[in-house]
Amino acid sequence: MNAPKGLTPEQVEKMAKLSRLHMTPTEAQELAAQLSKAITYFEQISAVDTKGIEPLVTPTEMEEVWRQDQAVKELSADELLANAPQRTGNLFTVPPVV
């Protein structure tokens, strides 16, 4: 396994600039350390030999449960709006949001 490659604060600052994020040098330093640690973990995971191992979709046995589509009676607009505090025609009336 190759030695882990860490990110420098300068690289983090460049990514922040490209992402239009404001970042102080202290934040860039902290984030570089955190991301470098994450990269190290990913390198460890990718080094695991998985030859001959079947992919695992889910750790538990799951069965698909299908149901028949059935038409059901939907509520009318008047029934849906029956408890509305205020309404205008078939719409809820709400305070304006600025």
CORDA-V240274 format. One record per pair of residues at least 4 apart in sequence whose C-alpha atoms are under 7 Angstrom apart, sorted by the first residue. I is the first residue (numbers start at 1). J is the second residue. If there is no record, write none. Layout:
i: [I	I]
j: [J	J]
This chain:
i: [1	4	6	7	7	7	7	8	8	9	9	9	9	10	11	12	12	12	13	13	13	14	15	16	16	16	16	17	23	23	24	25	26	27	28	29	30	31	32	33	34	35	36	37	38	39	40	41	42	43	44	75	75	76	77	77	78	84	86	86	87	87	87	88	88]
j: [47	40	36	11	32	35	36	12	32	13	28	29	32	14	15	16	28	32	17	23	28	18	19	20	21	22	23	21	27	28	28	29	30	31	32	33	34	35	36	37	38	39	40	41	42	43	44	45	46	47	48	79	80	80	81	90	82	92	92	93	91	92	93	92	93]
